[in-house]
Amino acid sequence: MKKQNFQKNKIKLIHAVFSLDTGGLEKLLVEMLKRLDRDFFDVSVYCLTEEGAVSKEIERLGLKIRYFNKQDGICYKLPFKIARFLKAEKADLIHTHDSSANFYGGIAARLAGVNVILNTEHGGIYFESNRKKAINRFLTALNTKQICVSESIKKDLESMKVSNRRLITINNGIDLKIFEPAVDKLYKRKSMGVRENDFVITNVGRFSREKNQRLLLDAAQDILEVIPNAKIVFVGDGELKEQLEYKAKAKGLAGRVFFLGTRNDVPEILKASDCFVNCSVSESFGLAIVEAMAAGMPVIATDVGGVKEIITNNETGILIKADDKEALIKAVLRIRDDVAYRTEIIKNAKERANKRYNIDNMVQEYSNLYKEVLRVA
């Protein structure tokens, strides 16, 4: 590629996403947009669907969002529509996030003559059929670089015969300062519906098959038998939330299990809890795990996907097999009963979160990559 000179003009960077609803991907995008150097990058956001929960936050940053109002199903006209805007805005590079945005944005970029296409795979890889695997191989062949948020995703893509020279790993990051809030623990617990002396077990995440909150709910009665003052708190929303709320009610767990919905005070909730549990059967990275570590929560997590890159068993948390209820109960008891063990895990986990998962380091890695692929000095 011919070296481009951006010494006088800013790099025109387009971030393309499927939606701007509440989620880990969208949260990361907002944090990245806050930190990108505006003296160097002229940034816009393309959203394939419509206005979402984080739209206003992006607009408050002074950034333009273009919505394409995509409906369900494949839209064959959409790449051409996106391409017209890319061409009109003289985009230098497009950074898509996950497969759907990469499908439409990557093809559109080629149509518009945008030579640099980056895609971050946050975990939306499709493996259910050979057809979907072939589509993903095609998409990654369009990309200048395919960014993976964990080594686990990188290995998955390598198993699909994606060229290793296109692959690069950039771990997700968080704003560590947010997870060190000064919290009135008693007041926060009252607002959550729990008492000062309760042992609070918290799960944060989207209610979906992959996140598998059912495991913690199934273990609830057994946990409550041995820890009578235990309370279980679920934070988040999703397609399975009502089903799990009904199940908790049917089990007679009202007043012991709480569904708080989507919250903007997750750091405070974590600081007011005693233990964090991640139950996923599939996890590309595990952003909520890192957040709990940064907040000083001992973490119990299933050993799936990229989780073992974050958690070292019995050092920075406890790893259990996916869907292993007995192992989960045993781990909760150890966290509650072994004070020295719990203290050591918390210390090690906070150190790892600070060292590896700082959002500023993540944004710097992306900025360096943008400059590298554009061959900007």
C-alpha positions as CSV (number, residue, x, y, z in Angstrom):
1,M,0.0,0.0,0.0
2,K,1.3,3.4,-0.8
3,K,2.3,5.4,2.2
4,Q,-0.3,8.0,3.1
5,N,0.6,11.4,4.6
6,F,-1.7,12.6,7.3
7,Q,0.6,15.1,8.8
8,K,-1.7,18.0,7.8
9,N,-5.1,16.2,7.7
10,K,-6.7,14.0,10.3
11,I,-7.2,10.3,9.8
12,K,-10.9,9.8,8.8
13,L,-11.9,6.8,11.0
14,I,-15.3,5.1,10.9
15,H,-16.4,2.7,13.6
16,A,-19.2,0.4,12.4
17,V,-21.4,-1.6,14.8
18,F,-24.6,-3.5,14.4
19,S,-26.4,-1.7,17.3
20,L,-25.8,0.8,20.1
21,D,-27.8,-1.1,22.7
22,T,-26.4,-1.8,26.2
23,G,-23.7,-4.5,26.1
24,G,-20.0,-5.2,26.5
25,L,-19.1,-4.3,22.9
26,E,-21.0,-1.0,23.0
27,K,-19.5,-0.1,26.4
28,L,-16.0,-0.7,25.0
29,L,-16.7,1.4,22.0
30,V,-17.8,4.3,24.1
31,E,-14.7,4.1,26.3
32,M,-12.5,4.0,23.1
33,L,-14.3,7.0,21.6
34,K,-13.7,9.0,24.8
35,R,-9.9,8.4,24.5
36,L,-9.0,8.5,20.9
37,D,-6.8,11.5,20.0
38,R,-9.1,14.0,18.3
39,D,-6.1,15.9,17.0
40,F,-5.1,12.9,15.0
41,F,-8.4,11.1,14.3
42,D,-11.7,12.4,12.8
43,V,-14.1,9.8,14.1
44,S,-17.7,8.9,13.1
45,V,-19.9,6.0,14.0
46,Y,-22.0,4.0,11.6
47,C,-24.8,2.0,13.3
48,L,-26.5,-0.6,11.1
49,T,-29.8,-0.5,13.0
50,E,-31.3,2.4,15.0
51,E,-30.7,4.6,18.0
52,G,-29.8,2.7,21.1
53,A,-29.1,3.0,24.8
54,V,-25.5,4.4,24.4
55,S,-26.3,6.7,21.5
56,K,-26.7,9.8,23.6
57,E,-23.4,9.2,25.4
58,I,-21.6,9.1,22.0
59,E,-23.4,12.2,20.9
60,R,-22.3,14.0,24.0
61,L,-18.8,13.4,22.9
62,G,-19.5,15.5,19.9
63,L,-19.4,12.6,17.5
64,K,-21.7,12.0,14.5
65,I,-23.7,8.8,14.3
66,R,-25.2,7.6,11.1
67,Y,-28.0,5.1,11.4
68,F,-29.0,2.7,8.6
69,N,-32.2,1.2,10.1
70,K,-31.5,-2.3,9.0
71,Q,-34.4,-4.7,9.4
72,D,-34.3,-8.4,10.1
73,G,-32.8,-10.7,7.5
74,I,-30.1,-10.0,4.9
75,C,-30.2,-6.6,3.2
76,Y,-28.4,-6.8,-0.1
77,K,-28.7,-3.0,-0.7
78,L,-27.1,-2.0,2.5
79,P,-23.4,-2.4,1.5
80,F,-24.0,-0.1,-1.5
81,K,-25.7,2.4,0.8
82,I,-22.9,2.4,3.3
83,A,-20.3,2.6,0.5
84,R,-21.9,5.8,-0.8
85,F,-21.3,7.5,2.6
86,L,-17.8,6.1,3.0
87,K,-16.9,7.5,-0.4
88,A,-18.6,10.9,0.3
89,E,-16.8,11.2,3.7
90,K,-13.4,10.1,2.2
91,A,-12.9,7.5,4.9
92,D,-9.3,6.4,5.4
93,L,-10.2,3.3,7.3
94,I,-13.2,1.5,8.7
95,H,-13.1,-0.4,12.0
96,T,-16.0,-2.9,12.2
97,H,-17.1,-4.7,15.4
98,D,-18.2,-8.3,15.1
99,S,-19.4,-10.3,12.1
100,S,-22.6,-8.5,11.2
101,A,-20.9,-5.1,11.0
102,N,-17.9,-6.7,9.2
103,F,-20.2,-8.3,6.6
104,Y,-21.9,-5.1,5.5
105,G,-19.1,-2.7,6.4
106,G,-16.3,-4.8,4.9
107,I,-18.0,-5.2,1.6
108,A,-19.0,-1.6,1.6
109,A,-15.4,-0.5,2.2
110,R,-14.2,-2.5,-0.8
111,L,-17.0,-1.0,-3.0
112,A,-16.0,2.5,-1.8
113,G,-12.3,1.9,-2.4
114,V,-11.4,2.1,1.3
115,N,-8.2,0.0,1.5
116,V,-7.9,-0.5,5.2
117,I,-10.5,-2.6,7.0
118,L,-10.1,-3.7,10.6
119,N,-12.6,-5.9,12.4
120,T,-12.6,-6.7,16.1
121,E,-14.1,-10.1,16.9
122,H,-15.7,-9.6,20.3
123,G,-17.2,-13.1,20.4
124,G,-19.9,-13.2,17.7
125,I,-18.1,-15.9,15.6
126,Y,-20.5,-18.3,14.0
127,F,-19.6,-22.0,13.9
128,E,-23.0,-23.7,13.6
129,S,-22.6,-24.6,10.0
130,N,-20.0,-24.9,7.3
131,R,-21.7,-22.1,5.4
132,K,-21.3,-19.7,8.3
133,K,-17.7,-20.7,8.7
134,A,-17.1,-20.0,5.0
135,I,-18.7,-16.6,5.3
136,N,-16.4,-15.8,8.2
137,R,-13.3,-16.9,6.2
138,F,-14.5,-14.7,3.4
139,L,-14.9,-11.7,5.7
140,T,-11.6,-12.0,7.3
141,A,-10.0,-12.3,3.9
142,L,-11.4,-8.8,3.2
143,N,-9.8,-7.4,6.3
144,T,-6.4,-5.8,6.6
145,K,-6.2,-7.1,10.2
146,Q,-8.6,-9.3,12.2
147,I,-8.4,-8.3,15.9
148,C,-9.2,-10.8,18.6
149,V,-10.1,-9.8,22.1
150,S,-8.6,-13.0,23.5
151,E,-6.2,-15.8,22.4
152,S,-9.1,-18.1,22.6
153,I,-10.9,-16.3,19.7
154,K,-7.6,-16.2,17.8
155,K,-7.3,-20.0,18.1
156,D,-10.9,-20.4,17.0
157,L,-10.2,-18.3,13.9
158,E,-7.0,-20.3,13.2
159,S,-9.1,-23.5,13.3
160,M,-11.3,-22.0,10.6
161,K,-8.1,-21.7,8.4
162,V,-7.9,-17.9,8.7
163,S,-4.4,-16.7,7.8
164,N,-2.4,-16.1,11.0
165,R,-0.7,-13.1,9.4
166,R,-4.0,-11.3,9.5
167,L,-4.7,-12.0,13.2
168,I,-3.7,-9.9,16.1
169,T,-4.8,-10.0,19.8
170,I,-5.8,-6.9,21.7
171,N,-7.3,-7.6,25.1
172,N,-10.3,-5.7,26.2
173,G,-9.8,-3.0,28.9
174,I,-11.8,-1.2,31.5
175,D,-11.6,2.2,33.2
176,L,-10.0,0.9,36.4
177,K,-10.8,4.2,38.3
178,I,-14.5,3.6,37.9
179,F,-14.3,0.3,39.9
180,E,-12.7,2.0,43.0
181,P,-15.7,4.1,44.1
182,A,-16.2,5.3,47.7
183,V,-19.3,3.3,48.7
184,D,-21.5,3.5,51.7
185,K,-21.8,-0.3,51.8
186,L,-24.8,-0.4,54.2
187,Y,-26.7,2.2,52.2
188,K,-26.0,0.5,48.9
189,R,-27.1,-2.9,50.3
190,K,-30.4,-1.4,51.5
191,S,-31.0,-0.1,48.0
192,M,-30.4,-3.6,46.7
193,G,-32.8,-5.2,49.2
194,V,-30.1,-7.0,51.2
195,R,-29.0,-6.6,54.8
196,E,-25.7,-5.6,56.4
197,N,-24.8,-9.2,57.5
198,D,-25.9,-11.0,54.3
199,F,-23.5,-12.9,52.2
200,V,-24.1,-11.4,48.8
201,I,-23.4,-13.4,45.6
202,T,-23.6,-11.3,42.5
203,N,-23.8,-12.1,38.8
204,V,-23.7,-9.3,36.1
205,G,-24.5,-10.0,32.5
206,R,-27.0,-10.4,29.7
207,F,-29.6,-13.0,30.3
208,S,-28.9,-15.5,27.5
209,R,-28.2,-19.1,26.9
210,E,-24.4,-18.4,26.7
211,K,-24.3,-16.6,30.1
212,N,-26.2,-19.5,31.7
213,Q,-27.5,-17.7,34.9
214,R,-29.6,-20.8,35.3
215,L,-26.7,-22.6,36.9
216,L,-26.5,-20.1,39.8
217,L,-30.3,-20.2,40.2
218,D,-30.3,-24.0,40.3
219,A,-27.6,-23.9,43.0
220,A,-29.4,-21.3,45.0
221,Q,-31.4,-23.6,47.3
222,D,-28.4,-25.7,48.1
223,I,-26.3,-22.6,48.9
224,L,-29.1,-21.2,51.1
225,E,-29.2,-24.4,53.1
226,V,-25.6,-24.1,54.1
227,I,-25.4,-20.3,54.1
228,P,-28.8,-19.1,55.5
229,N,-27.9,-15.4,55.2
230,A,-26.9,-15.7,51.5
231,K,-28.6,-13.5,49.0
232,I,-28.1,-13.8,45.2
233,V,-28.2,-10.7,43.0
234,F,-28.6,-10.7,39.3
235,V,-27.8,-7.6,37.3
236,G,-28.7,-7.2,33.7
237,D,-31.5,-7.8,31.1
238,G,-32.1,-10.1,28.2
239,E,-34.4,-12.6,26.6
240,L,-34.2,-15.2,29.4
241,K,-34.7,-12.8,32.3
242,E,-38.5,-13.3,32.7
243,Q,-38.1,-17.0,32.5
244,L,-35.6,-17.1,35.3
245,E,-37.6,-14.7,37.4
246,Y,-40.6,-17.0,37.1
247,K,-38.4,-20.0,38.0
248,A,-37.1,-18.2,41.1
249,K,-40.6,-17.4,42.2
250,A,-41.7,-21.0,41.6
251,K,-38.9,-22.2,43.8
252,G,-40.0,-19.9,46.6
253,L,-36.9,-17.8,46.4
254,A,-38.6,-14.4,46.7
255,G,-36.6,-12.2,49.1
256,R,-33.5,-14.4,48.7
257,V,-32.9,-13.9,44.9
258,F,-33.0,-10.4,43.4
259,F,-33.2,-9.3,39.7
260,L,-32.1,-5.7,39.6
261,G,-32.3,-5.3,35.8
262,T,-30.0,-3.0,33.9
263,R,-28.1,-0.7,36.2
264,N,-25.7,2.2,35.9
265,D,-24.2,1.6,39.4
266,V,-22.5,-1.7,38.7
267,P,-19.2,-0.7,40.4
268,E,-21.1,0.2,43.6
269,I,-23.1,-3.0,43.5
270,L,-19.9,-5.0,43.1
271,K,-18.2,-3.1,46.0
272,A,-21.2,-3.9,48.2
273,S,-21.1,-7.7,47.4
274,D,-19.1,-10.5,48.8
275,C,-18.6,-12.8,45.8
276,F,-18.9,-12.6,42.0
277,V,-20.1,-15.6,40.0
278,N,-19.8,-16.0,36.2
279,C,-21.7,-19.1,34.9
280,S,-21.1,-18.8,31.1
281,V,-21.0,-21.9,28.9
282,S,-19.4,-19.7,26.2
283,E,-17.3,-16.6,26.8
284,S,-15.0,-14.9,24.4
285,F,-13.3,-12.7,27.0
286,G,-15.2,-12.0,30.2
287,L,-15.4,-8.2,30.7
288,A,-17.6,-8.5,33.8
289,I,-15.0,-10.8,35.4
290,V,-12.3,-8.1,35.0
291,E,-14.7,-5.5,36.4
292,A,-15.3,-7.7,39.5
293,M,-11.6,-8.3,39.9
294,A,-10.9,-4.5,39.7
295,A,-13.6,-3.9,42.3
296,G,-12.0,-6.3,44.8
297,M,-14.5,-9.1,44.4
298,P,-13.4,-12.8,44.7
299,V,-14.4,-14.4,41.4
300,I,-15.8,-17.8,40.6
301,A,-16.0,-18.5,36.9
302,T,-16.5,-21.3,34.5
303,D,-13.5,-22.5,32.6
304,V,-14.6,-21.6,29.1
305,G,-13.3,-19.6,26.2
306,G,-11.0,-16.7,27.1
307,V,-11.8,-16.9,30.9
308,K,-8.7,-18.9,31.7
309,E,-6.6,-16.1,30.2
310,I,-8.0,-13.8,32.9
311,I,-8.4,-16.2,35.8
312,T,-5.6,-18.5,37.1
313,N,-7.2,-21.1,39.3
314,N,-6.7,-20.6,43.0
315,E,-4.5,-17.5,42.3
316,T,-6.7,-14.8,40.8
317,G,-10.1,-16.6,41.2
318,I,-11.7,-20.1,41.2
319,L,-12.3,-21.9,37.9
320,I,-15.0,-24.5,37.7
321,K,-16.3,-26.7,34.9
322,A,-19.2,-25.4,32.9
323,D,-22.6,-26.3,34.4
324,D,-21.0,-28.0,37.5
325,K,-23.4,-27.1,40.2
326,E,-21.6,-29.0,43.0
327,A,-18.3,-27.3,42.1
328,L,-20.0,-23.9,42.2
329,I,-21.5,-24.6,45.7
330,K,-18.1,-25.8,47.0
331,A,-16.4,-22.7,45.6
332,V,-18.9,-20.3,47.2
333,L,-18.3,-22.0,50.6
334,R,-14.6,-21.7,50.3
335,I,-14.8,-18.0,49.4
336,R,-17.0,-17.4,52.4
337,D,-15.1,-19.6,54.9
338,D,-11.4,-19.3,54.0
339,V,-10.5,-15.6,54.8
340,A,-6.8,-15.9,54.0
341,Y,-7.5,-17.6,50.7
342,R,-10.1,-15.0,49.8
343,T,-7.8,-12.1,50.7
344,E,-4.9,-13.5,48.6
345,I,-7.2,-14.0,45.6
346,I,-8.5,-10.5,45.8
347,K,-5.0,-9.0,46.0
348,N,-3.7,-11.0,43.0
349,A,-6.8,-10.3,41.0
350,K,-6.6,-6.6,41.5
351,E,-2.9,-6.6,40.5
352,R,-3.7,-8.5,37.3
353,A,-6.6,-6.3,36.4
354,N,-4.4,-3.2,36.8
355,K,-1.5,-4.7,34.9
356,R,-3.3,-6.3,31.9
357,Y,-6.7,-4.7,31.4
358,N,-6.3,-0.9,31.6
359,I,-8.5,0.8,29.1
360,D,-5.9,3.4,28.3
361,N,-3.4,0.7,27.3
362,M,-6.1,-0.9,25.1
363,V,-6.8,2.4,23.3
364,Q,-3.1,3.0,22.7
365,E,-2.7,-0.4,21.1
366,Y,-5.6,0.3,18.8
367,S,-4.2,3.8,17.9
368,N,-0.8,2.3,17.2
369,L,-2.5,-0.3,15.0
370,Y,-4.4,2.3,13.0
371,K,-1.2,4.2,12.3
372,E,0.7,1.0,11.4
373,V,-1.8,-0.2,8.9
374,L,-2.0,3.2,7.3
375,R,1.8,3.5,7.5
376,V,1.7,6.7,9.3
377,A,5.0,7.7,11.0
